[in-house]
Amino acid sequence: MTTAYAATAAPYRTGHASAESCDLLRPGGLDLTARAIELARLHPGASVLDLGCGRGESVAYLRSLGFAALGVDRRQPLESTSYDALQLVATAEELPLPNAGMDGVLAECSLSLVSDLDRTLSECARVLKIGGLLMASDIYAREPQSVLALRSLRGSCASGIFVREDFEERLTLHGFEVETWEDHSRALRETAARYIFEHGSLEGMWSANSGSNALETQSALHDARVGYFLLVARRVSCPPAKRGFIR
């Protein structure tokens, strides 16, 4: 997931309890990463791009399983790791990779944080081989009629929350066919419970700056019944050139 590493960055954005912590706070952790790979039926040796890789935990995990994993994030990690050479510093909207070179793209809690989702999905389609898999886990509204309140909270990481039907339609427009959608809202609840145990409340978990819009965010999250999904979609075609999605 895209990582800011500022002391005030929301844990949902960074995937960690704090800038000093190496413990994953990402819903589902590496267990959900393993589930994504299982659903995608990818085999060791396959090339996988981790979109918004943060400190590289998923990259390290995938490589330990024999995958040719590469990470991309908009910022370089502050600390040096053995996987620095396997991380590109770039945005999701401008991937410095050749066309049709990847077997899979992994996007864990990152698609809801990008500045231009259509351009990002276009880039994912471009770098994937025909038949390649997009594996995404992220937040979604189980009460779509209440989503506008969340999307209006620009100080919150939850403002990019998805509505399932809208997201699947958008994937189709970019040449993807959704194969699997699983609800993993329990993992999100467990993450929230862990955060409350460590910090005493949920204040700060979703805000871009600690305490910013905390009450409004919590109310909007409750109304939208925020959940967490895991999706696998196959690239089956090139997006229509007339829509301007392909460079």
C-alpha positions in Angstrom: 0.0 0.0 0.0 1.1 3.5 -0.6 3.1 4.7 2.3 3.8 8.2 3.6 5.8 7.4 6.8 4.9 10.7 8.5 4.2 10.6 12.2 0.6 11.8 11.5 -0.1 9.5 8.6 -3.2 7.3 9.1 -2.5 3.6 9.8 -4.9 2.6 7.1 -2.7 4.5 4.6 0.6 3.3 5.9 -0.4 -0.3 6.9 1.5 0.1 10.1 0.5 1.2 13.6 3.0 4.1 13.5 6.1 5.2 11.6 8.2 3.5 14.1 6.3 0.2 14.0 7.1 -2.7 11.6 4.0 -4.6 12.6 1.4 -4.9 9.8 -1.9 -3.3 10.6 -3.2 -4.1 7.1 -6.5 -6.0 7.2 -5.8 -9.7 6.8 -2.0 -9.2 6.7 0.0 -11.7 4.7 -2.8 -14.3 5.2 -4.9 -12.3 2.7 -1.9 -12.0 0.4 -1.6 -15.8 0.4 -5.4 -16.0 -0.3 -5.1 -13.7 -3.3 -2.3 -15.8 -4.8 -4.3 -19.0 -4.2 -7.4 -17.6 -5.9 -5.3 -16.3 -8.8 -3.7 -19.8 -9.2 -0.3 -18.2 -9.8 2.7 -20.5 -9.6 6.3 -19.9 -8.5 8.2 -18.1 -11.2 5.3 -15.9 -12.1 6.1 -12.2 -12.2 4.0 -10.1 -9.8 4.0 -6.3 -9.3 3.0 -5.1 -5.8 1.3 -1.8 -6.4 1.9 0.5 -3.4 4.4 -1.8 -1.8 5.2 0.4 1.2 8.1 -1.2 3.1 8.0 -4.3 1.0 6.6 -7.0 3.3 4.5 -8.5 0.5 7.4 -8.4 -2.0 9.6 -10.2 0.5 6.8 -12.8 1.2 6.2 -13.4 -2.5 9.8 -13.8 -3.3 10.1 -16.3 -0.4 7.5 -18.4 -2.3 9.5 -18.3 -5.5 7.7 -15.5 -7.3 9.5 -12.9 -9.3 8.1 -10.0 -7.3 8.7 -6.3 -7.8 7.3 -3.4 -5.8 6.4 0.1 -6.7 5.6 2.9 -4.4 5.5 6.7 -4.7 8.1 7.1 -1.9 11.3 5.3 -1.0 11.2 3.7 2.5 13.2 5.6 5.1 15.1 2.6 6.2 17.3 0.5 3.9 16.3 -3.1 3.3 17.6 -6.0 1.2 14.6 -5.4 -1.1 15.4 -1.8 -2.1 16.7 -2.9 -5.5 13.3 -4.6 -6.1 11.3 -1.4 -5.5 10.6 1.2 -8.1 9.8 4.8 -7.0 6.9 5.9 -9.1 3.2 6.6 -9.0 0.5 4.1 -9.8 -0.7 6.4 -12.6 2.7 6.2 -14.4 4.3 2.8 -14.1 7.9 2.6 -15.5 7.3 -0.9 -16.9 7.0 -2.3 -20.4 3.7 -3.4 -21.9 2.4 -6.9 -21.2 5.3 -8.0 -19.0 3.6 -9.1 -15.7 1.6 -12.2 -14.8 0.0 -10.5 -11.8 -0.6 -7.1 -10.1 -1.2 -7.0 -6.4 -3.0 -4.0 -5.0 -3.5 -4.2 -1.2 -5.2 -1.1 0.3 -3.8 1.0 -2.5 -6.4 1.5 -5.2 -8.7 3.5 -2.9 -5.7 5.9 -2.3 -4.7 6.7 -5.8 -5.4 10.2 -7.2 -6.7 8.9 -10.6 -8.3 5.4 -10.5 -9.0 5.2 -14.2 -5.4 6.0 -15.2 -4.2 3.5 -12.6 -6.4 0.7 -13.9 -5.3 1.6 -17.4 -1.7 1.2 -16.3 -2.5 -2.1 -14.6 -4.0 -3.4 -17.8 -1.1 -2.2 -19.8 1.6 -3.9 -17.8 -0.3 -7.2 -17.5 -0.1 -9.9 -20.1 -3.4 -11.0 -21.7 -4.7 -13.5 -19.1 -2.8 -11.8 -16.3 -4.5 -11.2 -13.0 -5.2 -8.1 -10.9 -5.5 -9.0 -7.2 -7.0 -6.2 -5.2 -8.1 -6.0 -1.5 -9.6 -2.7 -0.3 -12.6 -1.1 1.5 -16.1 -1.0 0.1 -19.5 0.4 1.2 -22.0 -2.3 2.0 -24.6 0.5 2.1 -23.9 2.3 -1.2 -26.5 4.9 -0.7 -24.5 6.3 2.2 -21.2 6.5 0.4 -21.3 10.2 -0.6 -20.7 11.3 3.0 -17.4 9.4 3.1 -16.3 10.6 -0.3 -16.7 14.2 0.8 -14.2 13.8 3.6 -11.1 14.7 1.7 -9.0 14.6 4.9 -9.8 10.9 5.3 -8.2 7.8 3.7 -11.7 6.4 3.5 -12.8 8.9 0.9 -11.7 6.6 -1.9 -14.1 3.8 -0.7 -15.5 1.6 -3.4 -19.1 0.6 -4.4 -18.9 -3.0 -5.7 -21.1 -2.6 -8.8 -19.4 0.7 -9.8 -15.9 -0.8 -9.4 -16.7 -4.0 -11.3 -18.2 -1.9 -14.2 -15.1 0.3 -14.2 -12.8 -2.8 -14.4 -14.8 -4.1 -17.3 -14.2 -0.8 -19.2 -10.5 -1.3 -18.7 -10.5 -4.8 -20.2 -10.8 -6.9 -17.0 -13.2 -9.7 -16.2 -14.0 -10.2 -12.5 -13.5 -13.8 -11.5 -13.7 -13.7 -7.7 -15.1 -11.3 -5.1 -14.8 -12.3 -1.5 -15.9 -10.4 1.6 -13.3 -10.1 4.3 -14.9 -7.5 6.5 -14.0 -9.6 9.5 -10.4 -8.8 8.9 -11.2 -5.1 8.9 -13.1 -5.5 12.2 -10.1 -7.3 13.7 -7.8 -4.6 12.5 -10.0 -1.9 14.1 -10.2 -3.9 17.3 -6.4 -4.2 17.4 -6.1 -0.4 16.8 -8.5 0.3 19.7 -6.6 -2.0 22.0 -3.3 -0.2 21.2 -4.6 3.4 21.1 -7.8 3.5 23.1 -10.1 4.6 20.3 -10.4 4.6 16.5 -9.6 8.3 16.3 -6.7 8.8 13.9 -7.0 5.4 12.1 -8.7 6.8 9.0 -7.7 10.5 9.1 -4.9 11.8 6.9 -3.8 13.8 9.9 -4.4 12.6 13.5 -7.8 13.8 14.7 -8.7 15.4 11.5 -12.4 14.9 10.7 -12.5 12.1 13.2 -16.1 12.4 14.3 -17.4 13.0 10.8 -15.4 10.0 9.5 -16.6 7.6 12.1 -20.2 8.6 11.5 -19.8 8.2 7.7 -18.1 4.8 8.1 -20.9 3.6 10.3 -23.6 4.7 7.9 -21.8 3.2 4.9 -21.2 -0.1 6.8 -17.7 -0.1 5.5 -16.4 -3.6 4.6 -13.3 -5.1 3.1 -13.1 -7.2 -0.1 -10.7 -9.4 -2.0 -11.1 -9.4 -5.8 -9.4 -11.2 -8.6 -9.9 -10.0 -12.1 -8.4 -11.3 -15.3 -7.2 -9.1 -18.2 -9.1 -10.4 -21.1 -8.8 -7.6 -23.6 -7.3 -4.2 -24.2 -9.4 -1.2 -23.0 -11.1 0.6 -25.9 -8.7 3.0 -27.5 -11.5 5.5 -28.2 -11.9 6.1 -24.4 -8.3 7.4 -24.2 -7.2 4.8 -21.6 -4.3 3.5 -23.6 -1.2 5.5 -24.2 
